[in-house]
């Protein structure tokens, strides 16, 4: 998996992709869409490789963490702004990040610290 241009993936544009709805409906829709996305990574029958050609934000970071291998360019950054958006970490990141980064760095990343390759 890789991106085109300067970004691996700039993340989800919530303002451009969601219409006003009841919070309960929003939660259900977001849960369903995230489950479908991350299940594809978890259930994929072959090895998955993420080639980070630039900045990765949000779900792009958490889904890359579900890949079997990550290769990053020197311009790659990882940023999970969940806390600043009032969202909980997604894509198994609260489980996978401590395994990848160690507990201290995982906590910092999940709280919004941007990492450079």
Backbone as ProteinMPNN parsed JSONL, in Angstrom:
{"seq_chain_A": "XXXXXXXXXXXXXXXXXXXXXXXXXXXXXXXXXXXXXXXXXXXXXXXXXXXXXXXXXXXXXXXXXXXXXXXXXXXXXXXXXXXXXXXXXXXXXXXXXXXXXXXXXXXXXXXXXXXXX", "coords_chain_A": {"N_chain_A": [[0.839, -1.163, 0.0], [0.534, 2.221, -0.792], [0.778, 5.807, -1.036], [0.002, 8.592, -3.23], [1.693, 11.398, -4.647], [2.599, 13.905, -2.255], [1.695, 12.917, 0.171], [1.14, 10.008, 2.189], [-1.333, 9.368, 3.287], [-3.796, 11.688, 4.064], [-5.697, 11.43, 6.006], [-9.088, 11.208, 7.325], [-11.623, 13.275, 6.05], [-13.707, 14.599, 7.958], [-15.538, 16.732, 7.979], [-16.185, 16.998, 5.293], [-17.25, 14.563, 4.637], [-19.345, 13.721, 6.206], [-22.753, 14.108, 7.093], [-25.027, 16.147, 9.05], [-26.254, 14.446, 11.922], [-27.919, 12.44, 14.401], [-26.118, 11.948, 17.434], [-26.004, 9.235, 18.318], [-26.552, 7.806, 15.98], [-24.394, 8.668, 14.454], [-22.237, 7.545, 15.907], [-22.835, 4.789, 15.583], [-22.645, 4.532, 12.788], [-19.959, 5.304, 12.314], [-18.628, 3.339, 13.807], [-19.384, 1.006, 12.417], [-18.281, 1.508, 9.839], [-15.537, 1.771, 10.445], [-15.026, -0.777, 11.523], [-15.454, -2.386, 9.252], [-13.397, -1.433, 7.586], [-10.975, -1.973, 9.073], [-11.202, -4.708, 9.513], [-10.641, -5.697, 6.981], [-7.882, -5.437, 6.825], [-7.074, -7.063, 8.976], [-8.038, -9.555, 8.2], [-6.856, -10.129, 5.778], [-5.504, -12.361, 3.391], [-2.847, -12.493, 2.576], [0.585, -11.302, 2.999], [0.8, -7.883, 4.018], [2.157, -4.798, 3.043], [3.099, -1.581, 3.979], [4.06, 1.278, 2.363], [5.246, 4.102, 3.275], [5.175, 7.085, 1.857], [5.146, 9.663, 2.616], [3.597, 12.061, 4.865], [1.377, 10.471, 7.193], [-1.83, 10.276, 8.502], [-4.081, 9.813, 11.199], [-6.44, 7.285, 10.618], [-4.891, 6.203, 8.612], [-2.46, 5.808, 9.816], [-3.085, 4.026, 11.912], [-4.058, 1.859, 10.449], [-1.813, 1.213, 8.963], [-0.286, 0.221, 10.99], [-1.373, -2.272, 11.257], [-0.387, -3.675, 9.195], [1.95, -6.088, 7.839], [4.525, -5.227, 7.49], [6.251, -2.121, 7.563], [7.518, 0.341, 5.491], [9.283, 3.284, 5.336], [9.685, 6.52, 3.905], [12.136, 9.193, 4.087], [10.645, 11.459, 4.44], [8.355, 10.77, 5.683], [5.813, 10.979, 8.171], [4.08, 10.24, 11.204], [0.922, 10.665, 12.526], [-1.559, 10.834, 14.932], [-4.317, 12.323, 15.592], [-6.417, 11.847, 17.41], [-7.145, 12.408, 20.154], [-7.252, 15.246, 20.233], [-9.418, 15.613, 18.603], [-11.439, 14.577, 20.028], [-11.906, 11.865, 19.884], [-11.74, 8.288, 20.337], [-8.839, 6.125, 20.253], [-8.368, 4.182, 17.28], [-8.631, 1.214, 15.172], [-7.281, -0.921, 16.428], [-5.1, 0.278, 17.568], [-4.515, 0.944, 20.236], [-3.687, -1.431, 21.18], [-1.761, -2.423, 19.296], [0.177, -0.342, 18.998], [1.735, -0.115, 21.474], [3.157, -2.51, 21.224], [4.69, -2.039, 18.963], [5.981, 0.493, 19.352], [6.685, 0.582, 22.019], [5.615, 1.151, 25.41], [5.751, 3.861, 26.461], [6.267, 5.645, 24.246], [4.134, 4.87, 22.616], [1.925, 5.755, 24.116], [2.368, 8.536, 23.985], [2.138, 8.95, 21.203], [-0.52, 8.152, 20.764], [-1.715, 10.176, 22.145], [-1.329, 12.275, 20.498], [1.24, 13.087, 19.684], [3.454, 13.787, 17.048], [5.297, 11.648, 15.01], [8.433, 11.348, 13.369], [9.874, 9.729, 10.531]], "CA_chain_A": [[0.0, 0.0, 0.0], [1.262, 3.485, -0.763], [0.02, 6.964, -1.477], [0.542, 9.311, -4.385], [1.998, 12.778, -4.289], [3.412, 14.158, -1.066], [1.129, 12.276, 1.354], [0.687, 8.618, 2.185], [-2.777, 9.585, 3.431], [-4.037, 12.849, 4.924], [-6.728, 11.139, 6.988], [-10.497, 11.345, 6.961], [-12.191, 14.62, 6.05], [-15.016, 14.448, 8.596], [-16.447, 17.805, 7.558], [-16.613, 16.78, 3.921], [-17.804, 13.232, 4.389], [-20.472, 13.412, 7.084], [-23.834, 15.075, 7.201], [-25.53, 16.201, 10.421], [-27.082, 13.314, 12.348], [-27.977, 12.214, 15.846], [-24.861, 11.352, 17.901], [-26.093, 7.767, 18.378], [-26.425, 7.34, 14.602], [-23.003, 8.928, 14.059], [-21.403, 6.515, 16.547], [-23.104, 3.5, 14.938], [-22.099, 4.571, 11.427], [-18.504, 5.319, 12.411], [-18.222, 2.009, 14.283], [-19.569, 0.062, 11.306], [-17.308, 1.785, 8.779], [-14.2, 1.429, 10.934], [-14.941, -2.237, 11.626], [-15.303, -2.921, 7.891], [-12.058, -1.077, 7.095], [-9.893, -2.666, 9.769], [-11.345, -6.145, 9.269], [-9.956, -6.03, 5.728], [-6.459, -5.594, 7.147], [-6.908, -8.206, 9.873], [-8.425, -10.805, 7.538], [-6.232, -10.267, 4.466], [-4.83, -13.658, 3.388], [-1.439, -12.391, 2.173], [1.292, -10.237, 3.722], [0.542, -6.505, 3.608], [3.264, -3.885, 3.257], [2.782, -0.164, 3.842], [5.201, 2.082, 1.932], [4.879, 5.468, 3.631], [5.919, 8.006, 1.015], [5.0, 11.002, 3.177], [2.801, 12.075, 6.086], [0.218, 9.599, 7.395], [-2.609, 10.877, 9.578], [-5.282, 9.123, 11.654], [-6.663, 5.882, 10.255], [-3.768, 5.748, 7.783], [-1.417, 5.354, 10.747], [-3.531, 2.842, 12.628], [-4.14, 0.738, 9.508], [-0.43, 0.815, 8.647], [0.15, -0.602, 12.124], [-1.911, -3.628, 11.089], [0.344, -4.323, 8.099], [3.03, -6.98, 8.267], [5.788, -4.493, 7.433], [6.152, -0.718, 7.157], [8.719, 0.935, 4.922], [8.992, 4.712, 5.355], [10.651, 7.444, 3.313], [12.63, 10.152, 5.071], [9.65, 12.522, 4.609], [7.17, 10.202, 6.331], [5.499, 11.28, 9.56], [2.915, 9.524, 11.718], [0.194, 11.549, 13.44], [-2.898, 10.356, 15.303], [-4.898, 13.436, 16.353], [-7.694, 11.418, 17.984], [-7.451, 13.104, 21.403], [-7.642, 16.634, 19.948], [-10.71, 15.572, 17.922], [-12.421, 13.994, 20.944], [-12.161, 10.489, 19.447], [-10.908, 7.253, 20.945], [-7.962, 5.485, 19.277], [-9.062, 3.195, 16.449], [-7.83, 0.267, 14.416], [-6.452, -1.753, 17.316], [-3.869, 1.006, 17.881], [-4.192, 0.886, 21.665], [-3.034, -2.731, 21.371], [-0.583, -2.614, 18.437], [1.215, 0.674, 19.17], [2.712, -0.485, 22.505], [4.022, -3.578, 20.714], [5.589, -1.475, 17.945], [6.746, 1.645, 19.826], [6.907, 0.554, 23.461], [4.509, 1.78, 26.132], [5.871, 5.31, 26.621], [6.079, 6.314, 22.953], [2.768, 4.576, 22.168], [1.031, 6.68, 24.821], [2.581, 9.868, 23.415], [1.58, 8.962, 19.846], [-1.972, 8.104, 20.886], [-2.159, 11.472, 22.661], [-1.185, 13.277, 19.454], [2.612, 13.409, 19.281], [3.787, 13.415, 15.662], [6.592, 10.98, 14.869], [9.105, 11.399, 12.069], [10.535, 8.477, 10.153]], "C_chain_A": [[0.887, 1.229, 0.0], [0.354, 4.598, -1.24], [0.624, 7.535, -2.746], [0.784, 10.754, -3.972], [2.82, 12.851, -3.022], [2.937, 13.428, 0.184], [0.913, 10.789, 1.122], [-0.833, 8.645, 2.288], [-2.995, 10.701, 4.436], [-5.144, 12.621, 5.936], [-8.124, 11.402, 6.459], [-10.911, 12.815, 7.05], [-13.598, 14.513, 6.626], [-16.003, 15.505, 8.103], [-16.997, 17.569, 6.162], [-17.319, 15.463, 3.678], [-19.014, 12.883, 5.25], [-21.515, 14.512, 7.036], [-24.343, 15.074, 8.644], [-26.445, 15.007, 10.732], [-27.036, 13.22, 13.861], [-26.663, 11.55, 16.281], [-24.879, 9.822, 17.951], [-25.932, 7.173, 16.98], [-24.994, 7.533, 14.096], [-22.079, 7.857, 14.621], [-21.586, 5.167, 15.864], [-22.488, 3.456, 13.541], [-20.576, 4.521, 11.441], [-17.97, 3.957, 12.845], [-18.303, 0.992, 13.148], [-18.526, 0.263, 10.211], [-15.893, 1.432, 9.21], [-14.01, -0.076, 11.027], [-14.711, -2.855, 10.253], [-13.901, -2.639, 7.346], [-10.987, -1.941, 7.747], [-9.999, -4.175, 9.659], [-10.648, -6.565, 7.977], [-8.459, -6.228, 5.959], [-6.239, -6.855, 7.974], [-7.143, -9.54, 9.175], [-7.729, -11.037, 6.199], [-5.358, -11.519, 4.426], [-3.342, -13.622, 3.028], [-0.753, -11.301, 2.986], [0.963, -8.858, 3.132], [1.744, -5.636, 3.974], [2.779, -2.46, 3.05], [4.072, 0.562, 3.482], [4.827, 3.545, 2.145], [5.76, 6.447, 2.866], [5.849, 9.443, 1.519], [4.155, 10.924, 4.428], [1.618, 11.111, 6.049], [-0.509, 10.122, 8.627], [-3.807, 9.991, 9.906], [-5.34, 7.657, 11.274], [-5.556, 5.338, 9.358], [-2.633, 5.212, 8.661], [-1.847, 4.059, 11.428], [-3.651, 1.639, 11.695], [-2.743, 0.285, 9.087], [0.126, -0.068, 9.76], [-0.357, -2.031, 12.066], [-1.231, -4.374, 9.944], [1.473, -5.182, 8.657], [4.379, -6.277, 8.301], [5.494, -3.064, 7.004], [7.517, -0.281, 6.663], [8.415, 2.421, 4.796], [10.094, 5.52, 4.684], [11.113, 8.421, 4.394], [11.672, 11.33, 5.275], [8.388, 12.031, 5.324], [7.05, 10.697, 7.776], [4.241, 10.49, 9.928], [2.219, 10.429, 12.727], [-1.209, 11.009, 13.668], [-3.557, 11.416, 16.185], [-6.213, 13.098, 17.059], [-8.085, 12.232, 19.216], [-7.927, 14.526, 21.128], [-8.989, 16.715, 19.235], [-11.812, 14.987, 18.812], [-12.806, 12.578, 20.56], [-11.275, 9.516, 20.213], [-9.998, 6.664, 19.871], [-8.692, 4.354, 18.546], [-8.087, 2.176, 15.884], [-6.874, -0.569, 15.242], [-5.192, -1.038, 17.788], [-3.521, 0.993, 19.364], [-3.546, -0.444, 22.037], [-1.725, -2.826, 20.586], [0.527, -1.596, 18.682], [2.188, 0.345, 20.301], [3.65, -1.603, 22.052], [5.069, -3.038, 19.752], [6.532, -0.434, 18.547], [7.218, 1.535, 21.266], [5.834, 1.386, 24.138], [4.579, 3.304, 26.161], [5.603, 6.044, 25.32], [4.669, 6.07, 22.427], [1.778, 5.53, 22.826], [1.153, 8.078, 24.236], [1.973, 9.983, 22.021], [0.062, 8.971, 19.903], [-2.543, 9.399, 21.458], [-1.883, 12.604, 21.685], [0.222, 13.665, 19.058], [2.849, 12.939, 17.857], [5.185, 12.816, 15.632], [7.14, 11.18, 13.466], [9.762, 10.066, 11.801], [11.984, 8.55, 10.559]], "O_chain_A": [[1.886, 1.274, 0.717], [-0.72, 4.345, -1.786], [1.621, 7.031, -3.265], [0.145, 11.262, -3.05], [3.636, 11.972, -2.744], [3.684, 13.323, 1.157], [0.556, 10.358, 0.025], [-1.533, 8.028, 1.485], [-2.442, 10.668, 5.536], [-5.499, 13.547, 6.664], [-8.312, 11.769, 5.299], [-10.583, 13.506, 8.015], [-14.568, 14.357, 5.884], [-17.168, 15.202, 7.842], [-18.148, 17.903, 5.88], [-17.924, 15.267, 2.623], [-19.641, 11.846, 5.037], [-21.19, 15.696, 6.95], [-24.119, 14.112, 9.379], [-27.286, 14.616, 9.921], [-26.204, 13.853, 14.512], [-26.148, 10.684, 15.574], [-23.868, 9.185, 17.655], [-25.258, 6.157, 16.809], [-24.45, 6.676, 13.401], [-21.235, 7.32, 13.903], [-20.607, 4.472, 15.592], [-21.879, 2.457, 13.159], [-19.971, 3.78, 10.668], [-16.971, 3.479, 12.307], [-17.377, 0.206, 12.95], [-17.953, -0.706, 9.713], [-15.13, 0.858, 8.432], [-12.958, -0.596, 10.656], [-13.872, -3.744, 10.102], [-13.29, -3.505, 6.719], [-10.183, -2.569, 7.057], [-8.979, -4.863, 9.707], [-10.121, -7.674, 7.891], [-7.846, -7.1, 5.344], [-5.32, -7.627, 7.701], [-6.517, -10.542, 9.521], [-7.988, -12.047, 5.546], [-4.55, -11.728, 5.331], [-2.653, -14.633, 3.166], [-1.422, -10.466, 3.595], [0.864, -8.693, 1.916], [2.277, -5.731, 5.079], [2.12, -2.164, 2.053], [5.062, 0.475, 4.209], [4.172, 4.155, 1.3], [6.938, 6.618, 3.18], [6.43, 10.342, 0.912], [4.002, 9.848, 5.005], [0.951, 10.953, 5.026], [0.106, 10.38, 9.662], [-4.471, 9.477, 9.005], [-4.425, 6.885, 11.561], [-5.309, 4.132, 9.348], [-1.936, 4.272, 8.28], [-1.07, 3.109, 11.513], [-3.375, 0.512, 12.108], [-2.519, -0.907, 8.876], [0.907, -0.986, 9.508], [0.17, -2.907, 12.752], [-1.471, -5.565, 9.745], [1.89, -5.017, 9.803], [5.274, -6.675, 9.047], [4.606, -2.82, 6.187], [8.536, -0.498, 7.32], [7.396, 2.791, 4.212], [11.28, 5.246, 4.865], [10.544, 8.466, 5.485], [11.869, 12.123, 6.196], [7.458, 12.808, 5.542], [8.041, 10.817, 8.497], [3.447, 10.124, 9.062], [2.845, 10.906, 13.674], [-1.953, 10.758, 12.72], [-3.373, 11.405, 17.402], [-7.037, 13.985, 17.28], [-9.221, 12.695, 19.318], [-8.906, 14.971, 21.727], [-9.637, 17.761, 19.253], [-12.971, 14.91, 18.405], [-13.909, 12.129, 20.872], [-10.194, 9.877, 20.678], [-10.347, 6.698, 18.691], [-9.527, 3.661, 19.128], [-6.877, 2.268, 16.092], [-5.772, -0.886, 14.792], [-4.301, -1.673, 18.351], [-2.342, 1.029, 19.716], [-2.927, -0.563, 23.095], [-0.702, -3.251, 21.124], [1.704, -1.943, 18.586], [3.392, 0.512, 20.107], [4.813, -1.636, 22.455], [6.202, -3.519, 19.724], [7.735, -0.463, 18.291], [8.066, 2.317, 21.696], [5.212, 2.236, 23.501], [3.576, 3.973, 25.911], [4.795, 6.972, 25.291], [4.066, 6.974, 21.849], [0.887, 6.055, 22.158], [0.14, 8.742, 24.012], [1.359, 10.998, 21.693], [-0.579, 9.721, 19.167], [-3.726, 9.688, 21.275], [-2.163, 13.764, 21.987], [0.393, 14.501, 18.172], [2.487, 11.818, 17.501], [6.135, 13.396, 16.159], [6.388, 11.179, 12.492], [10.158, 9.357, 12.726], [12.736, 7.601, 10.337]]}, "name": "protein", "num_of_chains": 1, "seq": "XXXXXXXXXXXXXXXXXXXXXXXXXXXXXXXXXXXXXXXXXXXXXXXXXXXXXXXXXXXXXXXXXXXXXXXXXXXXXXXXXXXXXXXXXXXXXXXXXXXXXXXXXXXXXXXXXXXXX"}
